[in-house]
Amino acid sequence: MSKIYTDAPDGSAAPPTLGLVDRGDTLTDKVYAELRRALLTGVWEPGRKLTARSLSRELNVSLTPVREAMLKLANEGGLALSETRAFSVPELSRGDYDEVVAIRLALEPMAAEKAAAVITPETVDRLDRINDEMKALIEAERFGEALQKDTGFHRTIYALAGSAMLDGMIDQLWLRVGPTRNLLSHTFRQRLIGYQNHETIIAALRKADPAAAREAIHRDIAEGAKSLREKLAP
């Protein structure tokens, strides 16, 4: 699926936003999947106003499937819908964020533990490449694209857990928290803390050590959350 690029408000090059959607019998589903991907990977920051008209132009589709997809995402908590029927990217309070993180800390280490028992050397090598690509993007201060690599890194691991229910629950949590990850400070990102934590995760997976993988994922989530929650309103 091809990607389109726009300019950031400050004039700098912006990361890929939305992919053009192919026309077909399941157009609403395709639009829904693309908008959901954007939320999962943090394409939009919390509080961003979204309109069906602007998204339909960006996706090159009619208004109806976009509205239907946005309503579905609002029902799932992925988008906020005001009393005036205006859509926006949800802004989590510190309390809401803490609740999501607490559940993530229970589920994602469990998924990593399961993945460590079945992961192949080829997949570990792929994770290593993704992490190196993420590092390069951070060093180039292309943080939006780096977030997408971070998402791919984690989702690759969790998909190996072999539990559709567990994967679906984690996916739902990432839908809620994806945009909030944009609020990580430049200092935290530039210190490459996430990259270093990923290196520890990779080492645990390469040794096929479930306990170490569980601990490394827990640490990665907890350290990122500690830095990020300070940016949120109580």
CYANA upper distance limits for C-alpha pairs under 8 A (distance plus 0.5 A):
  1 MET  CA     19 GLY  CA      6.53
  1 MET  CA     20 LEU  CA      7.06
  1 MET  CA     21 VAL  CA      7.81
  2 SER  CA     19 GLY  CA      5.97
  2 SER  CA     20 LEU  CA      6.44
  3 LYS  CA     16 PRO  CA      6.61
  3 LYS  CA     17 THR  CA      7.57
  3 LYS  CA     18 LEU  CA      6.60
  3 LYS  CA     19 GLY  CA      4.79
  3 LYS  CA     20 LEU  CA      6.82
  4 ILE  CA     16 PRO  CA      6.48
  4 ILE  CA     17 THR  CA      6.93
  4 ILE  CA     18 LEU  CA      6.82
  4 ILE  CA     19 GLY  CA      6.68
  4 ILE  CA     20 LEU  CA      7.82
  5 TYR  CA     14 ALA  CA      7.11
  5 TYR  CA     15 PRO  CA      7.12
  5 TYR  CA     16 PRO  CA      5.70
  5 TYR  CA     17 THR  CA      6.91
  6 THR  CA     13 ALA  CA      7.73
  6 THR  CA     14 ALA  CA      6.33
  6 THR  CA     15 PRO  CA      8.17
  6 THR  CA     16 PRO  CA      8.08
  6 THR  CA     17 THR  CA      8.09
  7 ASP  CA     11 GLY  CA      6.33
  7 ASP  CA     12 SER  CA      6.65
  7 ASP  CA     13 ALA  CA      5.80
  7 ASP  CA     14 ALA  CA      5.74
  8 ALA  CA     12 SER  CA      5.90
  8 ALA  CA     13 ALA  CA      6.49
  8 ALA  CA     14 ALA  CA      5.49
 14 ALA  CA    142 ARG  CA      8.40
 14 ALA  CA    144 GLY  CA      8.25
 15 PRO  CA    142 ARG  CA      7.61
 15 PRO  CA    144 GLY  CA      6.25
 15 PRO  CA    145 GLU  CA      6.04
 16 PRO  CA    145 GLU  CA      7.77
 17 THR  CA     38 ALA  CA      7.63
 17 THR  CA     43 VAL  CA      6.53
 18 LEU  CA     34 GLU  CA      7.41
 18 LEU  CA     35 LEU  CA      8.08
 18 LEU  CA     38 ALA  CA      7.40
 18 LEU  CA     58 GLU  CA      7.62
 18 LEU  CA     59 LEU  CA      7.38
 19 GLY  CA     34 GLU  CA      7.48
 19 GLY  CA     59 LEU  CA      7.15
 20 LEU  CA     58 GLU  CA      7.74
 20 LEU  CA     59 LEU  CA      5.30
 20 LEU  CA     60 ASN  CA      6.95
 21 VAL  CA     27 LEU  CA      8.40
 21 VAL  CA     30 LYS  CA      7.17
 21 VAL  CA     31 VAL  CA      7.16
 21 VAL  CA     34 GLU  CA      8.28
 21 VAL  CA     59 LEU  CA      6.16
 21 VAL  CA     60 ASN  CA      7.37
 21 VAL  CA     61 VAL  CA      7.81
 22 ASP  CA     27 LEU  CA      8.16
 22 ASP  CA     30 LYS  CA      8.32
 23 ARG  CA     27 LEU  CA      6.51
 23 ARG  CA     61 VAL  CA      8.12
 26 THR  CA     30 LYS  CA      6.87
 27 LEU  CA     31 VAL  CA      6.64
 27 LEU  CA     65 PRO  CA      6.90
 28 THR  CA     32 TYR  CA      6.49
 28 THR  CA     65 PRO  CA      4.91
 28 THR  CA     66 VAL  CA      7.17
 28 THR  CA     68 GLU  CA      7.14
 28 THR  CA     69 ALA  CA      6.41
 29 ASP  CA     33 ALA  CA      6.58
 29 ASP  CA     69 ALA  CA      7.64
 30 LYS  CA     34 GLU  CA      6.77
 31 VAL  CA     35 LEU  CA      6.65
 31 VAL  CA     59 LEU  CA      8.33
 31 VAL  CA     65 PRO  CA      7.33
 31 VAL  CA     66 VAL  CA      6.77
 31 VAL  CA     69 ALA  CA      6.80
 32 TYR  CA     36 ARG  CA      6.45
 32 TYR  CA     66 VAL  CA      8.00
 32 TYR  CA     69 ALA  CA      5.11
 32 TYR  CA     70 MET  CA      7.63
 32 TYR  CA     72 LYS  CA      8.28
 32 TYR  CA     73 LEU  CA      8.03
 33 ALA  CA     37 ARG  CA      6.57
 34 GLU  CA     38 ALA  CA      6.80
 35 LEU  CA     39 LEU  CA      6.90
 35 LEU  CA     69 ALA  CA      8.34
 35 LEU  CA     70 MET  CA      8.43
 36 ARG  CA     40 LEU  CA      6.64
 36 ARG  CA     73 LEU  CA      7.92
 36 ARG  CA     78 GLY  CA      8.16
 36 ARG  CA    175 LEU  CA      7.66
 37 ARG  CA     41 THR  CA      6.63
 38 ALA  CA     42 GLY  CA      6.58
 38 ALA  CA     43 VAL  CA      5.55
 38 ALA  CA     44 TRP  CA      7.68
 39 LEU  CA     43 VAL  CA      6.65
 39 LEU  CA     44 TRP  CA      7.23
 39 LEU  CA     78 GLY  CA      7.69
 39 LEU  CA    175 LEU  CA      6.43
 39 LEU  CA    176 ARG  CA      8.44
 39 LEU  CA    178 GLY  CA      6.23
 39 LEU  CA    179 PRO  CA      6.50
 40 LEU  CA    151 THR  CA      8.01
 40 LEU  CA    171 ASP  CA      8.50
 40 LEU  CA    174 TRP  CA      6.15
 40 LEU  CA    175 LEU  CA      5.30
 40 LEU  CA    176 ARG  CA      8.25
 40 LEU  CA    177 VAL  CA      8.10
 40 LEU  CA    178 GLY  CA      5.18
 40 LEU  CA    179 PRO  CA      7.63
 41 THR  CA    147 LEU  CA      6.72
 41 THR  CA    148 GLN  CA      5.45
 41 THR  CA    151 THR  CA      6.42
 41 THR  CA    178 GLY  CA      6.18
 41 THR  CA    179 PRO  CA      7.72
 42 GLY  CA    144 GLY  CA      7.68
 42 GLY  CA    147 LEU  CA      7.22
 42 GLY  CA    148 GLN  CA      7.71
 42 GLY  CA    178 GLY  CA      5.32
 42 GLY  CA    179 PRO  CA      4.67
 42 GLY  CA    180 THR  CA      7.78
 42 GLY  CA    181 ARG  CA      7.14
 42 GLY  CA    182 ASN  CA      6.87
 43 VAL  CA    144 GLY  CA      7.15
 43 VAL  CA    179 PRO  CA      7.37
 44 TRP  CA     48 ARG  CA      6.96
 44 TRP  CA     89 VAL  CA      7.64
 44 TRP  CA    179 PRO  CA      6.31
 44 TRP  CA    182 ASN  CA      8.47
 45 GLU  CA     89 VAL  CA      7.47
 45 GLU  CA    179 PRO  CA      5.55
 45 GLU  CA    180 THR  CA      7.09
 45 GLU  CA    182 ASN  CA      6.42
 45 GLU  CA    183 LEU  CA      8.25
 46 PRO  CA     88 SER  CA      8.43
 46 PRO  CA     89 VAL  CA      5.58
 46 PRO  CA     90 PRO  CA      6.02
 46 PRO  CA     91 GLU  CA      5.38
 46 PRO  CA     92 LEU  CA      8.31
 46 PRO  CA    179 PRO  CA      6.08
 46 PRO  CA    180 THR  CA      6.41
 46 PRO  CA    182 ASN  CA      8.46
 47 GLY  CA     88 SER  CA      6.38
 47 GLY  CA     89 VAL  CA      5.52
 47 GLY  CA     90 PRO  CA      6.39
 47 GLY  CA     91 GLU  CA      6.14
 48 ARG  CA     88 SER  CA      5.93
 48 ARG  CA     89 VAL  CA      5.75
 49 LYS  CA     86 ALA  CA      8.24
 49 LYS  CA     87 PHE  CA      6.61
 49 LYS  CA     88 SER  CA      4.78
 49 LYS  CA     89 VAL  CA      7.07
 50 LEU  CA     54 SER  CA      7.93
 50 LEU  CA     55 LEU  CA      7.90
 50 LEU  CA     86 ALA  CA      8.21
 50 LEU  CA     87 PHE  CA      5.94
 50 LEU  CA     88 SER  CA      5.79
 50 LEU  CA     89 VAL  CA      7.94
 51 THR  CA     55 LEU  CA      6.79
 51 THR  CA     86 ALA  CA      7.88
 51 THR  CA     87 PHE  CA      6.98
 52 ALA  CA     56 SER  CA      6.37
 52 ALA  CA     63 LEU  CA      6.65
 52 ALA  CA     66 VAL  CA      6.24
 52 ALA  CA     67 ARG  CA      6.20
 52 ALA  CA     70 MET  CA      8.21
 53 ARG  CA     57 ARG  CA      6.91
 53 ARG  CA     63 LEU  CA      6.71
 54 SER  CA     58 GLU  CA      6.83
 55 LEU  CA     59 LEU  CA      6.47
 55 LEU  CA     66 VAL  CA      7.65
 56 SER  CA     60 ASN  CA      6.12
 56 SER  CA     61 VAL  CA      5.61
 56 SER  CA     62 SER  CA      6.27
 56 SER  CA     63 LEU  CA      6.15
 56 SER  CA     66 VAL  CA      6.70
 57 ARG  CA     61 VAL  CA      7.16
 57 ARG  CA     62 SER  CA      8.43
 61 VAL  CA     65 PRO  CA      8.14
 61 VAL  CA     66 VAL  CA      8.20
 62 SER  CA     66 VAL  CA      7.64
 63 LEU  CA     67 ARG  CA      6.66
 64 THR  CA     68 GLU  CA      6.71
 65 PRO  CA     69 ALA  CA      6.54
 66 VAL  CA     70 MET  CA      6.57
 67 ARG  CA     71 LEU  CA      6.64
 68 GLU  CA     72 LYS  CA      6.78
 69 ALA  CA     73 LEU  CA      6.78
 70 MET  CA     74 ALA  CA      6.62
 70 MET  CA     79 LEU  CA      7.73
 70 MET  CA     87 PHE  CA      8.35
 71 LEU  CA     75 ASN  CA      6.74
 72 LYS  CA     76 GLU  CA      6.97
 73 LEU  CA     77 GLY  CA      6.75
 73 LEU  CA     78 GLY  CA      5.52
 73 LEU  CA     79 LEU  CA      6.15
 74 ALA  CA     78 GLY  CA      6.03
 74 ALA  CA     79 LEU  CA      4.90
 74 ALA  CA     80 ALA  CA      6.22
 74 ALA  CA     81 LEU  CA      6.82
 75 ASN  CA     79 LEU  CA      8.37
 77 GLY  CA    176 ARG  CA      7.17
 78 GLY  CA     89 VAL  CA      7.88
 78 GLY  CA     90 PRO  CA      7.64
 78 GLY  CA    175 LEU  CA      6.27
 78 GLY  CA    176 ARG  CA      6.09
 79 LEU  CA     87 PHE  CA      7.03
 79 LEU  CA     88 SER  CA      6.39
 79 LEU  CA     89 VAL  CA      5.70
 79 LEU  CA     90 PRO  CA      6.28
 80 ALA  CA     87 PHE  CA      6.11
 80 ALA  CA     88 SER  CA      5.69
 80 ALA  CA     89 VAL  CA      6.45
 80 ALA  CA     90 PRO  CA      5.75
 81 LEU  CA     85 ARG  CA      6.17
 81 LEU  CA     86 ALA  CA      6.06
 81 LEU  CA     87 PHE  CA      5.23
 81 LEU  CA     88 SER  CA      7.14
 82 SER  CA     86 ALA  CA      5.75
 82 SER  CA     87 PHE  CA      7.10
 89 VAL  CA    179 PRO  CA      7.90
 90 PRO  CA    176 ARG  CA      8.33
 90 PRO  CA    179 PRO  CA      8.49
 91 GLU  CA    180 THR  CA      7.84
 92 LEU  CA     96 ASP  CA      6.25
 92 LEU  CA     97 TYR  CA      6.35
 92 LEU  CA    177 VAL  CA      8.45
 92 LEU  CA    180 THR  CA      7.81
 92 LEU  CA    232 LEU  CA      7.82
 93 SER  CA     97 TYR  CA      6.58
 93 SER  CA    232 LEU  CA      6.40
 93 SER  CA    233 ALA  CA      5.96
 93 SER  CA    234 PRO  CA      6.33
 94 ARG  CA     98 ASP  CA      6.52
 94 ARG  CA    229 ARG  CA      6.51
 94 ARG  CA    232 LEU  CA      5.70
 94 ARG  CA    233 ALA  CA      6.17
 94 ARG  CA    234 PRO  CA      5.40
 95 GLY  CA     99 GLU  CA      6.82
 95 GLY  CA    234 PRO  CA      7.00
 96 ASP  CA    100 VAL  CA      6.89
 97 TYR  CA    101 VAL  CA      6.64
 97 TYR  CA    177 VAL  CA      7.93
 97 TYR  CA    229 ARG  CA      7.77
 98 ASP  CA    102 ALA  CA      6.57
 98 ASP  CA    229 ARG  CA      8.22
 99 GLU  CA    103 ILE  CA      6.99
100 VAL  CA    104 ARG  CA      6.68
100 VAL  CA    173 LEU  CA      7.07
100 VAL  CA    177 VAL  CA      7.98
101 VAL  CA    105 LEU  CA      6.54
101 VAL  CA    221 ILE  CA      8.21
101 VAL  CA    222 ALA  CA      8.37
101 VAL  CA    225 ALA  CA      7.64
102 ALA  CA    106 ALA  CA      7.08
103 ILE  CA    107 LEU  CA      6.77
104 ARG  CA    108 GLU  CA      6.02
104 ARG  CA    170 ILE  CA      7.52
104 ARG  CA    173 LEU  CA      7.68
104 ARG  CA    221 ILE  CA      8.38
105 LEU  CA    109 PRO  CA      6.91
105 LEU  CA    218 HIS  CA      6.40
105 LEU  CA    221 ILE  CA      7.52
105 LEU  CA    222 ALA  CA      8.08
106 ALA  CA    110 MET  CA      7.30
107 LEU  CA    111 ALA  CA      6.87
107 LEU  CA    166 LEU  CA      7.76
107 LEU  CA    170 ILE  CA      7.40
108 GLU  CA    112 ALA  CA      6.72
108 GLU  CA    158 TYR  CA      7.73
108 GLU  CA    170 ILE  CA      7.41
108 GLU  CA    214 ARG  CA      8.48
108 GLU  CA    217 ILE  CA      7.60
108 GLU  CA    218 HIS  CA      8.05
109 PRO  CA    113 GLU  CA      6.59
109 PRO  CA    213 ALA  CA      7.79
109 PRO  CA    214 ARG  CA      4.84
109 PRO  CA    215 GLU  CA      7.39
109 PRO  CA    216 ALA  CA      8.48
109 PRO  CA    217 ILE  CA      6.01
109 PRO  CA    218 HIS  CA      6.22
110 MET  CA    114 LYS  CA      6.89
110 MET  CA    214 ARG  CA      6.89
111 ALA  CA    115 ALA  CA      6.62
111 ALA  CA    157 ILE  CA      8.10
111 ALA  CA    158 TYR  CA      5.82
111 ALA  CA    160 LEU  CA      8.35
111 ALA  CA    161 ALA  CA      5.69
111 ALA  CA    166 LEU  CA      7.83
111 ALA  CA    167 ASP  CA      8.33
111 ALA  CA    214 ARG  CA      8.44
112 ALA  CA    116 ALA  CA      6.58
112 ALA  CA    157 ILE  CA      6.80
112 ALA  CA    158 TYR  CA      6.63
112 ALA  CA    161 ALA  CA      7.41
112 ALA  CA    210 PRO  CA      7.64
112 ALA  CA    213 ALA  CA      6.34
112 ALA  CA    214 ARG  CA      6.07
112 ALA  CA    217 ILE  CA      7.50
113 GLU  CA    117 ALA  CA      7.46
113 GLU  CA    161 ALA  CA      8.31
113 GLU  CA    209 ASP  CA      8.34
113 GLU  CA    210 PRO  CA      4.78
113 GLU  CA    211 ALA  CA      6.80
113 GLU  CA    213 ALA  CA      6.26
113 GLU  CA    214 ARG  CA      5.57
114 LYS  CA    118 VAL  CA      7.75
114 LYS  CA    160 LEU  CA      7.98
114 LYS  CA    161 ALA  CA      5.36
114 LYS  CA    162 GLY  CA      8.17
114 LYS  CA    210 PRO  CA      7.28
115 ALA  CA    119 ILE  CA      6.22
115 ALA  CA    157 ILE  CA      6.69
115 ALA  CA    158 TYR  CA      7.18
115 ALA  CA    159 ALA  CA      8.38
115 ALA  CA    160 LEU  CA      5.47
115 ALA  CA    161 ALA  CA      5.06
115 ALA  CA    162 GLY  CA      8.26
115 ALA  CA    210 PRO  CA      8.16
116 ALA  CA    204 ALA  CA      8.14
116 ALA  CA    205 LEU  CA      5.66
116 ALA  CA    208 ALA  CA      5.51
116 ALA  CA    209 ASP  CA      6.56
116 ALA  CA    210 PRO  CA      5.52
116 ALA  CA    213 ALA  CA      7.13
117 ALA  CA    208 ALA  CA      6.30
117 ALA  CA    209 ASP  CA      7.76
117 ALA  CA    210 PRO  CA      6.77
118 VAL  CA    160 LEU  CA      7.82
118 VAL  CA    208 ALA  CA      8.29
119 ILE  CA    123 THR  CA      7.03
119 ILE  CA    124 VAL  CA      7.65
119 ILE  CA    160 LEU  CA      7.50
119 ILE  CA    205 LEU  CA      7.64
119 ILE  CA    208 ALA  CA      7.90
120 THR  CA    124 VAL  CA      6.94
121 PRO  CA    125 ASP  CA      6.66
121 PRO  CA    206 ARG  CA      7.22
122 GLU  CA    126 ARG  CA      6.80
123 THR  CA    127 LEU  CA      6.74
124 VAL  CA    128 ASP  CA      6.73
124 VAL  CA    202 ILE  CA      7.03
124 VAL  CA    205 LEU  CA      7.34
124 VAL  CA    206 ARG  CA      6.81
125 ASP  CA    129 ARG  CA      6.86
126 ARG  CA    130 ILE  CA      6.76
127 LEU  CA    131 ASN  CA      6.63
127 LEU  CA    153 PHE  CA      6.54
127 LEU  CA    156 THR  CA      8.33
127 LEU  CA    202 ILE  CA      7.66
128 ASP  CA    132 ASP  CA      6.76
128 ASP  CA    199 GLU  CA      8.19
128 ASP  CA    202 ILE  CA      7.35
129 ARG  CA    133 GLU  CA      6.66
130 ILE  CA    134 MET  CA      6.65
130 ILE  CA    149 LYS  CA      6.78
130 ILE  CA    150 ASP  CA      8.43
130 ILE  CA    152 GLY  CA      8.19
130 ILE  CA    153 PHE  CA      6.90
131 ASN  CA    135 LYS  CA      6.73
131 ASN  CA    149 LYS  CA      7.80
131 ASN  CA    150 ASP  CA      7.96
131 ASN  CA    153 PHE  CA      7.59
131 ASN  CA    195 TYR  CA      6.88
131 ASN  CA    198 HIS  CA      7.39
131 ASN  CA    199 GLU  CA      8.28
132 ASP  CA    136 ALA  CA      6.82
132 ASP  CA    195 TYR  CA      8.42
133 GLU  CA    137 LEU  CA      6.81
133 GLU  CA    146 ALA  CA      8.32
133 GLU  CA    149 LYS  CA      7.84
134 MET  CA    138 ILE  CA      6.72
134 MET  CA    145 GLU  CA      8.30
134 MET  CA    146 ALA  CA      5.35
134 MET  CA    147 LEU  CA      8.24
134 MET  CA    149 LYS  CA      6.06
134 MET  CA    150 ASP  CA      7.26
134 MET  CA    195 TYR  CA      7.93
135 LYS  CA    139 GLU  CA      6.66
135 LYS  CA    146 ALA  CA      7.97
135 LYS  CA    192 LEU  CA      7.63
135 LYS  CA    195 TYR  CA      6.79
136 ALA  CA    140 ALA  CA      6.72
137 LEU  CA    141 GLU  CA      6.62
137 LEU  CA    142 ARG  CA      5.58
137 LEU  CA    143 PHE  CA      7.07
137 LEU  CA    145 GLU  CA      7.23
137 LEU  CA    146 ALA  CA      5.91
138 ILE  CA    142 ARG  CA      6.19
138 ILE  CA    143 PHE  CA      6.09
138 ILE  CA    146 ALA  CA      6.49
138 ILE  CA    189 ARG  CA      7.30
138 ILE  CA    190 GLN  CA      7.08
138 ILE  CA    192 LEU  CA      8.23
139 GLU  CA    190 GLN  CA      7.29
142 ARG  CA    146 ALA  CA      6.85
143 PHE  CA    147 LEU  CA      6.68
144 GLY  CA    148 GLN  CA      7.20
144 GLY  CA    182 ASN  CA      8.02
145 GLU  CA    149 LYS  CA      7.03
146 ALA  CA    150 ASP  CA      6.71
147 LEU  CA    151 THR  CA      6.69
147 LEU  CA    181 ARG  CA      8.32
147 LEU  CA    182 ASN  CA      8.39
148 GLN  CA    152 GLY  CA      6.76
149 LYS  CA    153 PHE  CA      6.62
150 ASP  CA    154 HIS  CA      6.92
151 THR  CA    155 ARG  CA      6.48
152 GLY  CA    156 THR  CA      6.39
153 PHE  CA    157 ILE  CA      7.23
154 HIS  CA    158 TYR  CA      6.84
155 ARG  CA    159 ALA  CA      6.50
156 THR  CA    160 LEU  CA      7.42
157 ILE  CA    161 ALA  CA      7.81
158 TYR  CA    167 ASP  CA      6.86
159 ALA  CA    163 SER  CA      8.38
159 ALA  CA    167 ASP  CA      6.86
161 ALA  CA    167 ASP  CA      8.17
163 SER  CA    167 ASP  CA      6.59
164 ALA  CA    168 GLY  CA      6.45
165 MET  CA    169 MET  CA      6.75
166 LEU  CA    170 ILE  CA      6.78
167 ASP  CA    171 ASP  CA      6.53
168 GLY  CA    172 GLN  CA      6.72
169 MET  CA    173 LEU  CA      6.94
170 ILE  CA    174 TRP  CA      6.78
171 ASP  CA    175 LEU  CA      6.74
172 GLN  CA    176 ARG  CA      7.12
173 LEU  CA    177 VAL  CA      6.79
174 TRP  CA    178 GLY  CA      5.75
177 VAL  CA    181 ARG  CA      7.27
178 GLY  CA    182 ASN  CA      8.35
181 ARG  CA    228 LEU  CA      7.79
183 LEU  CA    228 LEU  CA      6.86
183 LEU  CA    231 LYS  CA      7.27
184 LEU  CA    188 PHE  CA      7.21
184 LEU  CA    189 ARG  CA      7.55
184 LEU  CA    224 GLY  CA      8.17
184 LEU  CA    227 SER  CA      7.28
184 LEU  CA    228 LEU  CA      5.68
184 LEU  CA    231 LYS  CA      8.43
185 SER  CA    189 ARG  CA      6.94
185 SER  CA    227 SER  CA      8.04
185 SER  CA    228 LEU  CA      7.85
186 HIS  CA    190 GLN  CA      6.37
187 THR  CA    191 ARG  CA      6.61
188 PHE  CA    192 LEU  CA      7.41
188 PHE  CA    193 ILE  CA      7.10
188 PHE  CA    227 SER  CA      7.77
189 ARG  CA    193 ILE  CA      7.13
189 ARG  CA    194 GLY  CA      7.70
192 LEU  CA    196 GLN  CA      6.69
193 ILE  CA    197 ASN  CA      6.64
194 GLY  CA    198 HIS  CA      6.62
194 GLY  CA    220 ASP  CA      7.08
194 GLY  CA    224 GLY  CA      7.96
195 TYR  CA    199 GLU  CA      6.83
196 GLN  CA    200 THR  CA      7.08
197 ASN  CA    201 ILE  CA      6.86
197 ASN  CA    216 ALA  CA      7.33
197 ASN  CA    217 ILE  CA      8.35
197 ASN  CA    219 ARG  CA      7.94
197 ASN  CA    220 ASP  CA      6.05
198 HIS  CA    202 ILE  CA      6.56
198 HIS  CA    216 ALA  CA      8.41
198 HIS  CA    220 ASP  CA      7.94
199 GLU  CA    203 ALA  CA      6.70
200 THR  CA    204 ALA  CA      6.82
200 THR  CA    216 ALA  CA      6.70
201 ILE  CA    205 LEU  CA      6.73
201 ILE  CA    212 ALA  CA      8.21
201 ILE  CA    213 ALA  CA      6.08
201 ILE  CA    216 ALA  CA      5.76
201 ILE  CA    217 ILE  CA      6.97
202 ILE  CA    206 ARG  CA      6.47
203 ALA  CA    207 LYS  CA      6.84
204 ALA  CA    208 ALA  CA      6.68
204 ALA  CA    209 ASP  CA      5.82
204 ALA  CA    210 PRO  CA      7.85
204 ALA  CA    212 ALA  CA      5.92
204 ALA  CA    213 ALA  CA      5.55
204 ALA  CA    216 ALA  CA      8.24
205 LEU  CA    209 ASP  CA      6.55
205 LEU  CA    210 PRO  CA      7.92
205 LEU  CA    213 ALA  CA      6.64
209 ASP  CA    213 ALA  CA      6.66
210 PRO  CA    214 ARG  CA      6.60
211 ALA  CA    215 GLU  CA      6.78
212 ALA  CA    216 ALA  CA      6.56
213 ALA  CA    217 ILE  CA      6.68
214 ARG  CA    218 HIS  CA      6.74
215 GLU  CA    219 ARG  CA      6.74
216 ALA  CA    220 ASP  CA      6.75
217 ILE  CA    221 ILE  CA      6.79
218 HIS  CA    222 ALA  CA      6.57
219 ARG  CA    223 GLU  CA      6.47
220 ASP  CA    224 GLY  CA      6.79
221 ILE  CA    225 ALA  CA      6.54
222 ALA  CA    226 LYS  CA      6.59
223 GLU  CA    227 SER  CA      7.00
224 GLY  CA    228 LEU  CA      6.64
225 ALA  CA    229 ARG  CA      6.34
226 LYS  CA    230 GLU  CA      7.64
227 SER  CA    231 LYS  CA      8.39
228 LEU  CA    232 LEU  CA      7.87
